[in-house]
Amino acid sequence: MSKKVVVGMSGGVDSAVCAYLLKKEGYDVIGLTLRNWQSSDGEESRCCEIDDARCIADHIGFPFYTFNCISEFEQKVTKPFICEYINGNTPNPCIECNRYVKWERMLYFANIRQADFIATGHYASVIKLDNGRYTVKKALHAAKDQTYMLYKLSQEQLSRTLMPLGKYSKDEVREIAGNAGIIVANKPDSQEICFVPDGDYAGFIERNALDFNSVEGNFVDEEGKILGRHKGIIHYTIGQRKGLGIAFGVPMFVKEIKTDTNEVVLSEDKALYTDEIFVNDLNFLSIEDIKPGEEIPARVKIRYRHDGENAVLTRFNDDTLRIVFENPVRAATAGQSAVFYDDNECVIGGGKIIRKTW
């Protein structure tokens, strides 16, 4: 009897090829699109384009279902996203969505359908290590690697997850789709957060945050000297240069956001570098934990597009790690995630950046 797998269908080429490959391998495939978000004018998220997903399922030949997760998505993703920005942080909503919405709801549906596995079109591979733990390994083609967004998954979730695209490049995936006659073979990738398709995060927050008004304040330098006026802290993130609306004799960047004084600190680029950060909200994959006194060498990425830097991880207190880098990293940003990799490019774990010094 063939194994049954529920494939998360976004309506894009990656999830389509994921389903196609698994069906070719002999799996009993069921397609599922999660309805995560809908705008006030009825526009669906790029993560849940149901019509395209249904057409793909019909073409390849497997049953297709939708599952309404709008309430869960609001509670676990959009509300925390808004709160983080209001508090001067820059969040990773896709990481929270993966852990608390996509995988939770897909596994719930899989249990209802008595499926053995769930599967996604992420560019990564699920690995079971000799110590019995599950982790994700970087995609063979680094340009599309998505392990950074997956570090928060639980052992239970990973133990029932298939990711068949880890060994393919995007061009190869599009070629497979084209040869199979899949209609979305050349569909463009989504570049923005699914619930902010126009990229205007501040506008989204202003429209959706209850009892919040974006208040103007001061741009200041590192000594506190007033440099000009900003239009509200939700419009800025660490390392930002464009859109400041103020000119200087040298390039200036956002170094810090002070919510208590409603100030945005500007500095030259060299002041953005640090060789130490602290992270909490930890999740470990390849190991169970880092014990007090233990030193774990790792390659650490501090944002999705960061190449990573060699570092040493140590336990700072019960819920916080200290990360010391071999070479300083630029624009470590509170709210973003630091993800730790071993020499085999497998994820050790990760956590949320909370501050640069203690």
MARMIKE-185308 format. One record per residue (C-alpha): residue number from 1; residue in three letters; x, y, z. Coordinates in Angstrom, 2 decimals. Layout:
atom num NUM residu ALA px X py Y pz Z $
...
% end
This chain:
atom num 1 residu MET px 0.00 py 0.00 pz 0.00 $
atom num 2 residu SER px 1.44 py 3.38 pz -1.01 $
atom num 3 residu LYS px 2.23 py 6.04 pz 1.56 $
atom num 4 residu LYS px -0.19 py 8.95 pz 1.71 $
atom num 5 residu VAL px 1.15 py 12.53 pz 1.71 $
atom num 6 residu VAL px -0.57 py 15.90 pz 2.02 $
atom num 7 residu VAL px 1.22 py 18.47 pz -0.15 $
atom num 8 residu GLY px 0.93 py 22.16 pz 0.72 $
atom num 9 residu MET px -0.14 py 23.88 pz -2.53 $
atom num 10 residu SER px 0.49 py 27.61 pz -2.91 $
atom num 11 residu GLY px -0.45 py 27.81 pz -6.57 $
atom num 12 residu GLY px 3.22 py 28.32 pz -7.49 $
atom num 13 residu VAL px 5.68 py 26.20 pz -9.43 $
atom num 14 residu ASP px 7.64 py 24.88 pz -6.41 $
atom num 15 residu SER px 4.70 py 23.23 pz -4.65 $
atom num 16 residu ALA px 3.41 py 21.98 pz -8.02 $
atom num 17 residu VAL px 6.68 py 20.20 pz -8.79 $
atom num 18 residu CYS px 6.85 py 18.92 pz -5.22 $
atom num 19 residu ALA px 3.47 py 17.21 pz -5.72 $
atom num 20 residu TYR px 4.42 py 16.00 pz -9.20 $
atom num 21 residu LEU px 7.67 py 14.38 pz -8.03 $
atom num 22 residu LEU px 6.03 py 12.65 pz -5.08 $
atom num 23 residu LYS px 3.25 py 11.28 pz -7.27 $
atom num 24 residu LYS px 5.88 py 9.96 pz -9.71 $
atom num 25 residu GLU px 7.58 py 8.24 pz -6.76 $
atom num 26 residu GLY px 4.35 py 6.39 pz -6.02 $
atom num 27 residu TYR px 2.95 py 8.42 pz -3.14 $
atom num 28 residu ASP px -0.80 py 8.80 pz -2.74 $
atom num 29 residu VAL px -0.89 py 12.61 pz -3.03 $
atom num 30 residu ILE px -3.52 py 14.93 pz -1.58 $
atom num 31 residu GLY px -3.26 py 18.66 pz -2.34 $
atom num 32 residu LEU px -4.07 py 21.23 pz 0.32 $
atom num 33 residu THR px -4.15 py 25.02 pz 0.16 $
atom num 34 residu LEU px -4.35 py 26.93 pz 3.43 $
atom num 35 residu ARG px -6.37 py 30.13 pz 3.20 $
atom num 36 residu ASN px -4.17 py 32.25 pz 5.45 $
atom num 37 residu TRP px -5.05 py 35.82 pz 4.61 $
atom num 38 residu GLN px -7.45 py 37.90 pz 2.60 $
atom num 39 residu SER px -7.36 py 41.66 pz 2.15 $
atom num 40 residu SER px -10.34 py 43.93 pz 2.73 $
atom num 41 residu ASP px -10.97 py 44.00 pz -1.02 $
atom num 42 residu GLY px -10.99 py 40.19 pz -1.25 $
atom num 43 residu GLU px -7.49 py 39.71 pz -2.65 $
atom num 44 residu GLU px -5.97 py 36.35 pz -1.67 $
atom num 45 residu SER px -2.43 py 35.95 pz -0.33 $
atom num 46 residu ARG px 0.31 py 34.82 pz -2.74 $
atom num 47 residu CYS px 0.61 py 31.81 pz -0.39 $
atom num 48 residu CYS px -2.95 py 30.67 pz -1.13 $
atom num 49 residu GLU px -3.85 py 31.18 pz -4.79 $
atom num 50 residu ILE px -6.56 py 28.55 pz -4.83 $
atom num 51 residu ASP px -7.55 py 28.60 pz -8.51 $
atom num 52 residu ASP px -4.01 py 27.90 pz -9.71 $
atom num 53 residu ALA px -3.52 py 25.22 pz -7.05 $
atom num 54 residu ARG px -6.76 py 23.47 pz -8.06 $
atom num 55 residu CYS px -5.79 py 23.54 pz -11.75 $
atom num 56 residu ILE px -2.40 py 22.01 pz -10.91 $
atom num 57 residu ALA px -4.05 py 19.23 pz -8.90 $
atom num 58 residu ASP px -6.50 py 18.48 pz -11.72 $
atom num 59 residu HIS px -3.69 py 18.39 pz -14.29 $
atom num 60 residu ILE px -1.39 py 16.09 pz -12.31 $
atom num 61 residu GLY px -4.31 py 14.01 pz -11.06 $
atom num 62 residu PHE px -4.85 py 14.09 pz -7.31 $
atom num 63 residu PRO px -7.62 py 15.34 pz -4.99 $
atom num 64 residu PHE px -7.46 py 18.92 pz -3.77 $
atom num 65 residu TYR px -8.84 py 20.64 pz -0.67 $
atom num 66 residu THR px -8.74 py 24.05 pz 0.99 $
atom num 67 residu PHE px -8.54 py 24.78 pz 4.69 $
atom num 68 residu ASN px -9.47 py 28.10 pz 6.27 $
atom num 69 residu CYS px -6.70 py 29.33 pz 8.61 $
atom num 70 residu ILE px -7.44 py 33.06 pz 8.51 $
atom num 71 residu SER px -8.13 py 33.32 pz 12.25 $
atom num 72 residu GLU px -4.98 py 31.38 pz 13.22 $
atom num 73 residu PHE px -2.91 py 33.44 pz 10.80 $
atom num 74 residu GLU px -4.14 py 36.68 pz 12.32 $
atom num 75 residu GLN px -3.40 py 35.52 pz 15.87 $
atom num 76 residu LYS px -0.02 py 33.87 pz 15.21 $
atom num 77 residu VAL px 1.38 py 36.01 pz 12.38 $
atom num 78 residu THR px -0.15 py 39.39 pz 11.55 $
atom num 79 residu LYS px -0.87 py 40.58 pz 15.11 $
atom num 80 residu PRO px 2.65 py 39.69 pz 16.37 $
atom num 81 residu PHE px 4.09 py 41.28 pz 13.21 $
atom num 82 residu ILE px 2.32 py 44.55 pz 13.99 $
atom num 83 residu CYS px 3.37 py 44.46 pz 17.65 $
atom num 84 residu GLU px 7.01 py 43.83 pz 16.77 $
atom num 85 residu TYR px 7.16 py 46.79 pz 14.40 $
atom num 86 residu ILE px 5.44 py 49.08 pz 16.91 $
atom num 87 residu ASN px 8.08 py 48.02 pz 19.45 $
atom num 88 residu GLY px 10.90 py 48.98 pz 17.11 $
atom num 89 residu ASN px 11.78 py 45.45 pz 15.95 $
atom num 90 residu THR px 11.86 py 43.87 pz 12.49 $
atom num 91 residu PRO px 10.08 py 40.48 pz 12.57 $
atom num 92 residu ASN px 10.22 py 37.36 pz 10.39 $
atom num 93 residu PRO px 6.54 py 36.52 pz 9.84 $
atom num 94 residu CYS px 7.27 py 33.59 pz 7.50 $
atom num 95 residu ILE px 9.17 py 31.78 pz 10.27 $
atom num 96 residu GLU px 6.24 py 32.12 pz 12.66 $
atom num 97 residu CYS px 3.77 py 31.12 pz 9.96 $
atom num 98 residu ASN px 5.71 py 27.96 pz 9.13 $
atom num 99 residu ARG px 5.86 py 26.82 pz 12.73 $
atom num 100 residu TYR px 2.47 py 27.84 pz 14.08 $
atom num 101 residu VAL px 0.15 py 27.89 pz 11.06 $
atom num 102 residu LYS px 1.34 py 25.96 pz 8.00 $
atom num 103 residu TRP px 2.80 py 22.90 pz 9.69 $
atom num 104 residu GLU px 0.23 py 22.83 pz 12.52 $
atom num 105 residu ARG px -2.73 py 22.97 pz 10.16 $
atom num 106 residu MET px -1.24 py 20.67 pz 7.52 $
atom num 107 residu LEU px -0.52 py 18.00 pz 10.12 $
atom num 108 residu TYR px -4.00 py 18.43 pz 11.58 $
atom num 109 residu PHE px -5.48 py 17.86 pz 8.12 $
atom num 110 residu ALA px -3.08 py 14.95 pz 7.48 $
atom num 111 residu ASN px -4.29 py 13.26 pz 10.66 $
atom num 112 residu ILE px -7.89 py 13.66 pz 9.55 $
atom num 113 residu ARG px -7.05 py 12.10 pz 6.18 $
atom num 114 residu GLN px -4.88 py 9.42 pz 7.83 $
atom num 115 residu ALA px -1.85 py 10.56 pz 5.83 $
atom num 116 residu ASP px 1.67 py 9.48 pz 6.75 $
atom num 117 residu PHE px 3.44 py 12.68 pz 5.74 $
atom num 118 residu ILE px 3.08 py 16.29 pz 4.74 $
atom num 119 residu ALA px 5.27 py 17.86 pz 2.06 $
atom num 120 residu THR px 6.26 py 21.34 pz 0.92 $
atom num 121 residu GLY px 8.10 py 22.90 pz -2.00 $
atom num 122 residu HIS px 10.82 py 24.43 pz 0.17 $
atom num 123 residu TYR px 14.40 py 24.28 pz -1.10 $
atom num 124 residu ALA px 15.85 py 22.22 pz 1.74 $
atom num 125 residu SER px 16.15 py 18.60 pz 2.82 $
atom num 126 residu VAL px 14.89 py 16.92 pz 5.98 $
atom num 127 residu ILE px 17.62 py 14.81 pz 7.59 $
atom num 128 residu LYS px 17.45 py 12.26 pz 10.43 $
atom num 129 residu LEU px 20.78 py 12.28 pz 12.27 $
atom num 130 residu ASP px 22.57 py 9.43 pz 14.03 $
atom num 131 residu ASN px 21.48 py 10.88 pz 17.38 $
atom num 132 residu GLY px 17.85 py 10.32 pz 16.35 $
atom num 133 residu ARG px 17.05 py 14.00 pz 15.91 $
atom num 134 residu TYR px 15.65 py 15.64 pz 12.80 $
atom num 135 residu THR px 17.04 py 18.76 pz 11.17 $
atom num 136 residu VAL px 17.02 py 20.56 pz 7.83 $
atom num 137 residu LYS px 20.02 py 20.65 pz 5.53 $
atom num 138 residu LYS px 20.80 py 23.49 pz 3.14 $
atom num 139 residu ALA px 19.63 py 23.10 pz -0.43 $
atom num 140 residu LEU px 22.22 py 21.87 pz -2.92 $
atom num 141 residu HIS px 21.90 py 25.18 pz -4.77 $
atom num 142 residu ALA px 22.60 py 27.89 pz -2.21 $
atom num 143 residu ALA px 20.84 py 30.66 pz -4.15 $
atom num 144 residu LYS px 17.42 py 29.20 pz -3.29 $
atom num 145 residu ASP px 18.16 py 27.69 pz 0.13 $
atom num 146 residu GLN px 15.23 py 28.22 pz 2.54 $
atom num 147 residu THR px 16.47 py 26.52 pz 5.71 $
atom num 148 residu TYR px 16.67 py 29.89 pz 7.48 $
atom num 149 residu MET px 12.86 py 30.05 pz 7.45 $
atom num 150 residu LEU px 12.50 py 26.50 pz 8.82 $
atom num 151 residu TYR px 14.63 py 26.48 pz 11.97 $
atom num 152 residu LYS px 11.66 py 26.84 pz 14.30 $
atom num 153 residu LEU px 9.93 py 23.61 pz 13.27 $
atom num 154 residu SER px 9.50 py 20.98 pz 15.97 $
atom num 155 residu GLN px 10.93 py 17.46 pz 15.97 $
atom num 156 residu GLU px 7.42 py 16.04 pz 15.58 $
atom num 157 residu GLN px 6.75 py 18.28 pz 12.59 $
atom num 158 residu LEU px 10.01 py 17.43 pz 10.84 $
atom num 159 residu SER px 9.61 py 13.70 pz 11.47 $
atom num 160 residu ARG px 6.55 py 13.73 pz 9.21 $
atom num 161 residu THR px 7.79 py 16.18 pz 6.57 $
atom num 162 residu LEU px 9.06 py 15.54 pz 3.04 $
atom num 163 residu MET px 10.94 py 18.20 pz 1.03 $
atom num 164 residu PRO px 11.82 py 16.78 pz -2.38 $
atom num 165 residu LEU px 13.24 py 19.99 pz -3.91 $
atom num 166 residu GLY px 16.43 py 20.16 pz -1.83 $
atom num 167 residu LYS px 18.62 py 18.82 pz -4.64 $
atom num 168 residu TYR px 17.16 py 20.94 pz -7.45 $
atom num 169 residu SER px 17.87 py 24.43 pz -8.76 $
atom num 170 residu LYS px 15.02 py 26.78 pz -9.63 $
atom num 171 residu ASP px 15.77 py 26.41 pz -13.33 $
atom num 172 residu GLU px 15.56 py 22.63 pz -13.00 $
atom num 173 residu VAL px 12.24 py 22.90 pz -11.17 $
atom num 174 residu ARG px 10.82 py 25.13 pz -13.92 $
atom num 175 residu GLU px 12.09 py 22.69 pz -16.55 $
atom num 176 residu ILE px 10.39 py 19.76 pz -14.80 $
atom num 177 residu ALA px 7.16 py 21.75 pz -14.63 $
atom num 178 residu GLY px 7.38 py 22.73 pz -18.29 $
atom num 179 residu ASN px 8.02 py 19.16 pz -19.43 $
atom num 180 residu ALA px 5.05 py 18.00 pz -17.35 $
atom num 181 residu GLY px 2.78 py 20.63 pz -18.89 $
atom num 182 residu ILE px 2.15 py 22.35 pz -15.55 $
atom num 183 residu ILE px 0.53 py 25.74 pz -16.23 $
atom num 184 residu VAL px 2.56 py 27.69 pz -13.65 $
atom num 185 residu ALA px 5.97 py 26.59 pz -14.97 $
atom num 186 residu ASN px 6.98 py 30.19 pz -15.66 $
atom num 187 residu LYS px 4.92 py 31.92 pz -12.97 $
atom num 188 residu PRO px 7.02 py 34.64 pz -11.24 $
atom num 189 residu ASP px 8.11 py 34.10 pz -7.64 $
atom num 190 residu SER px 6.55 py 36.21 pz -4.93 $
atom num 191 residu GLN px 9.13 py 38.66 pz -3.56 $
atom num 192 residu GLU px 7.20 py 40.26 pz -0.70 $
atom num 193 residu ILE px 5.55 py 39.12 pz 2.51 $
atom num 194 residu CYS px 2.30 py 37.47 pz 1.44 $
atom num 195 residu PHE px -0.02 py 39.78 pz 3.40 $
atom num 196 residu VAL px 1.84 py 42.95 pz 2.34 $
atom num 197 residu PRO px 2.01 py 42.43 pz -1.44 $
atom num 198 residu ASP px 2.86 py 46.08 pz -2.13 $
atom num 199 residu GLY px 5.79 py 46.04 pz 0.33 $
atom num 200 residu ASP px 4.36 py 48.95 pz 2.35 $
atom num 201 residu TYR px 4.74 py 47.51 pz 5.85 $
atom num 202 residu ALA px 4.08 py 50.83 pz 7.56 $
atom num 203 residu GLY px 0.87 py 51.30 pz 5.60 $
atom num 204 residu PHE px -0.29 py 47.83 pz 6.54 $
atom num 205 residu ILE px 0.36 py 48.54 pz 10.22 $
atom num 206 residu GLU px -1.41 py 51.89 pz 10.12 $
atom num 207 residu ARG px -4.46 py 50.26 pz 8.51 $
atom num 208 residu ASN px -4.60 py 47.25 pz 10.84 $
atom num 209 residu ALA px -3.19 py 48.27 pz 14.25 $
atom num 210 residu LEU px -5.92 py 49.11 pz 16.75 $
atom num 211 residu ASP px -5.45 py 52.20 pz 18.93 $
atom num 212 residu PHE px -2.12 py 53.07 pz 17.31 $
atom num 213 residu ASN px -1.08 py 56.22 pz 15.53 $
atom num 214 residu SER px 2.34 py 56.61 pz 13.95 $
atom num 215 residu VAL px 3.89 py 59.66 pz 15.65 $
atom num 216 residu GLU px 6.68 py 61.80 pz 14.24 $
atom num 217 residu GLY px 9.87 py 62.13 pz 16.26 $
atom num 218 residu ASN px 13.52 py 63.07 pz 16.06 $
atom num 219 residu PHE px 16.39 py 61.65 pz 14.09 $
atom num 220 residu VAL px 19.43 py 61.86 pz 16.39 $
atom num 221 residu ASP px 23.10 py 61.00 pz 16.09 $
atom num 222 residu GLU px 24.95 py 58.61 pz 18.42 $
atom num 223 residu GLU px 25.46 py 61.42 pz 20.96 $
atom num 224 residu GLY px 21.79 py 62.37 pz 20.94 $
atom num 225 residu LYS px 22.12 py 65.52 pz 18.80 $
atom num 226 residu ILE px 18.93 py 66.21 pz 16.85 $
atom num 227 residu LEU px 19.44 py 65.83 pz 13.09 $
atom num 228 residu GLY px 15.90 py 66.23 pz 11.82 $
atom num 229 residu ARG px 12.40 py 64.73 pz 12.00 $
atom num 230 residu HIS px 11.26 py 61.20 pz 11.19 $
atom num 231 residu LYS px 7.73 py 60.18 pz 10.20 $
atom num 232 residu GLY px 7.24 py 57.41 pz 12.79 $
atom num 233 residu ILE px 9.41 py 54.49 pz 13.90 $
atom num 234 residu ILE px 7.40 py 51.87 pz 12.00 $
atom num 235 residu HIS px 8.85 py 53.32 pz 8.77 $
atom num 236 residu TYR px 12.44 py 52.32 pz 9.63 $
atom num 237 residu THR px 14.62 py 49.30 pz 10.23 $
atom num 238 residu ILE px 18.26 py 48.83 pz 11.23 $
atom num 239 residu GLY px 20.73 py 49.41 pz 8.40 $
atom num 240 residu GLN px 18.27 py 51.42 pz 6.32 $
atom num 241 residu ARG px 19.69 py 54.24 pz 4.22 $
atom num 242 residu LYS px 17.03 py 55.06 pz 1.63 $
atom num 243 residu GLY px 13.85 py 56.87 pz 2.50 $
atom num 244 residu LEU px 15.19 py 58.88 pz 5.43 $
atom num 245 residu GLY px 14.10 py 62.11 pz 3.81 $
atom num 246 residu ILE px 17.15 py 63.96 pz 5.05 $
atom num 247 residu ALA px 20.54 py 64.60 pz 3.40 $
atom num 248 residu PHE px 24.00 py 64.63 pz 4.99 $
atom num 249 residu GLY px 27.53 py 65.15 pz 3.77 $
atom num 250 residu VAL px 28.20 py 61.41 pz 4.20 $
atom num 251 residu PRO px 25.92 py 58.35 pz 3.85 $
atom num 252 residu MET px 23.90 py 57.83 pz 7.04 $
atom num 253 residu PHE px 22.06 py 54.70 pz 8.19 $
atom num 254 residu VAL px 19.58 py 53.71 pz 10.86 $
atom num 255 residu LYS px 21.62 py 52.33 pz 13.76 $
atom num 256 residu GLU px 19.00 py 52.07 pz 16.52 $
atom num 257 residu ILE px 15.29 py 52.60 pz 17.14 $
atom num 258 residu LYS px 14.44 py 53.97 pz 20.59 $
atom num 259 residu THR px 10.78 py 53.37 pz 21.30 $
atom num 260 residu ASP px 10.91 py 54.93 pz 24.78 $
atom num 261 residu THR px 11.92 py 58.33 pz 23.38 $
atom num 262 residu ASN px 10.49 py 57.86 pz 19.86 $
atom num 263 residu GLU px 13.93 py 58.52 pz 18.38 $
atom num 264 residu VAL px 15.70 py 56.99 pz 15.39 $
atom num 265 residu VAL px 19.48 py 56.97 pz 15.81 $
atom num 266 residu LEU px 21.52 py 57.54 pz 12.65 $
atom num 267 residu SER px 25.19 py 56.74 pz 12.13 $
atom num 268 residu GLU px 27.80 py 56.11 pz 9.48 $
atom num 269 residu ASP px 28.11 py 52.57 pz 8.14 $
atom num 270 residu LYS px 31.08 py 51.60 pz 10.31 $
atom num 271 residu ALA px 28.97 py 51.97 pz 13.48 $
atom num 272 residu LEU px 26.57 py 49.23 pz 12.31 $
atom num 273 residu TYR px 29.06 py 46.40 pz 12.91 $
atom num 274 residu THR px 29.18 py 44.22 pz 16.00 $
atom num 275 residu ASP px 31.00 py 41.04 pz 16.99 $
atom num 276 residu GLU px 28.44 py 39.97 pz 19.62 $
atom num 277 residu ILE px 24.68 py 39.46 pz 19.78 $
atom num 278 residu PHE px 22.20 py 37.83 pz 22.16 $
atom num 279 residu VAL px 19.24 py 35.70 pz 21.11 $
atom num 280 residu ASN px 16.26 py 34.14 pz 22.86 $
atom num 281 residu ASP px 13.03 py 32.34 pz 21.86 $
atom num 282 residu LEU px 15.33 py 29.42 pz 21.05 $
atom num 283 residu ASN px 14.61 py 26.26 pz 19.08 $
atom num 284 residu PHE px 17.12 py 23.46 pz 18.53 $
atom num 285 residu LEU px 17.06 py 20.91 pz 15.74 $
atom num 286 residu SER px 20.27 py 18.86 pz 15.41 $
atom num 287 residu ILE px 21.00 py 18.99 pz 19.16 $
atom num 288 residu GLU px 18.74 py 19.02 pz 22.19 $
atom num 289 residu ASP px 20.23 py 22.12 pz 23.83 $
atom num 290 residu ILE px 23.40 py 24.05 pz 24.68 $
atom num 291 residu LYS px 24.38 py 23.50 pz 28.29 $
atom num 292 residu PRO px 25.98 py 26.10 pz 30.59 $
atom num 293 residu GLY px 29.74 py 26.20 pz 29.98 $
atom num 294 residu GLU px 29.45 py 24.54 pz 26.59 $
atom num 295 residu GLU px 30.95 py 26.25 pz 23.53 $
atom num 296 residu ILE px 29.44 py 25.31 pz 20.17 $
atom num 297 residu PRO px 31.15 py 26.48 pz 16.96 $
atom num 298 residu ALA px 28.73 py 27.36 pz 14.18 $
atom num 299 residu ARG px 28.14 py 29.33 pz 11.03 $
atom num 300 residu VAL px 25.49 py 31.91 pz 11.92 $
atom num 301 residu LYS px 23.15 py 33.77 pz 9.56 $
atom num 302 residu ILE px 21.58 py 36.91 pz 11.02 $
atom num 303 residu ARG px 19.10 py 37.44 pz 8.17 $
atom num 304 residu TYR px 17.74 py 35.45 pz 5.25 $
atom num 305 residu ARG px 20.11 py 36.92 pz 2.66 $
atom num 306 residu HIS px 23.17 py 36.89 pz 4.94 $
atom num 307 residu ASP px 25.98 py 34.53 pz 3.86 $
atom num 308 residu GLY px 26.71 py 33.69 pz 7.48 $
atom num 309 residu GLU px 29.74 py 34.22 pz 9.71 $
atom num 310 residu ASN px 31.77 py 31.85 pz 11.88 $
atom num 311 residu ALA px 30.86 py 32.18 pz 15.55 $
atom num 312 residu VAL px 30.82 py 30.51 pz 18.95 $
atom num 313 residu LEU px 27.55 py 29.89 pz 20.78 $
atom num 314 residu THR px 27.39 py 29.83 pz 24.58 $
atom num 315 residu ARG px 24.58 py 29.73 pz 27.11 $
atom num 316 residu PHE px 24.05 py 33.17 pz 28.69 $
atom num 317 residu ASN px 21.08 py 32.34 pz 30.91 $
atom num 318 residu ASP px 18.10 py 29.99 pz 30.94 $
atom num 319 residu ASP px 16.47 py 31.39 pz 27.81 $
atom num 320 residu THR px 19.28 py 33.34 pz 26.09 $
atom num 321 residu LEU px 22.39 py 32.52 pz 24.06 $
atom num 322 residu ARG px 25.44 py 34.71 pz 23.52 $
atom num 323 residu ILE px 26.93 py 34.63 pz 20.03 $
atom num 324 residu VAL px 30.47 py 35.91 pz 19.44 $
atom num 325 residu PHE px 31.49 py 36.27 pz 15.79 $
atom num 326 residu GLU px 34.92 py 35.67 pz 14.30 $
atom num 327 residu ASN px 34.40 py 38.78 pz 12.16 $
atom num 328 residu PRO px 31.93 py 41.57 pz 12.94 $
atom num 329 residu VAL px 28.50 py 41.36 pz 11.29 $
atom num 330 residu ARG px 26.58 py 44.31 pz 9.88 $
atom num 331 residu ALA px 23.19 py 45.56 pz 11.02 $
atom num 332 residu ALA px 22.18 py 42.85 pz 13.47 $
atom num 333 residu THR px 18.50 py 43.66 pz 13.93 $
atom num 334 residu ALA px 16.26 py 43.01 pz 16.91 $
atom num 335 residu GLY px 13.33 py 40.82 pz 15.88 $
atom num 336 residu GLN px 15.24 py 39.09 pz 13.09 $
atom num 337 residu SER px 16.42 py 35.51 pz 13.58 $
atom num 338 residu ALA px 19.93 py 34.17 pz 13.99 $
atom num 339 residu VAL px 20.16 py 30.64 pz 12.59 $
atom num 340 residu PHE px 23.08 py 28.33 pz 13.43 $
atom num 341 residu TYR px 24.61 py 25.80 pz 10.99 $
atom num 342 residu ASP px 27.16 py 23.02 pz 11.49 $
atom num 343 residu ASP px 29.98 py 22.02 pz 9.14 $
atom num 344 residu ASN px 27.61 py 19.77 pz 7.19 $
atom num 345 residu GLU px 25.28 py 22.73 pz 6.47 $
atom num 346 residu CYS px 22.60 py 21.31 pz 8.74 $
atom num 347 residu VAL px 20.66 py 23.58 pz 11.08 $
atom num 348 residu ILE px 21.73 py 23.34 pz 14.72 $
atom num 349 residu GLY px 18.94 py 25.70 pz 15.77 $
atom num 350 residu GLY px 18.15 py 29.37 pz 16.01 $
atom num 351 residu GLY px 16.68 py 32.19 pz 18.01 $
atom num 352 residu LYS px 15.40 py 35.74 pz 17.87 $
atom num 353 residu ILE px 17.91 py 38.58 pz 18.09 $
atom num 354 residu ILE px 17.15 py 40.73 pz 21.14 $
atom num 355 residu ARG px 20.19 py 42.96 pz 21.55 $
atom num 356 residu LYS px 23.83 py 43.46 pz 20.58 $
atom num 357 residu THR px 25.40 py 44.06 pz 23.99 $
atom num 358 residu TRP px 24.46 py 43.33 pz 27.57 $
% end
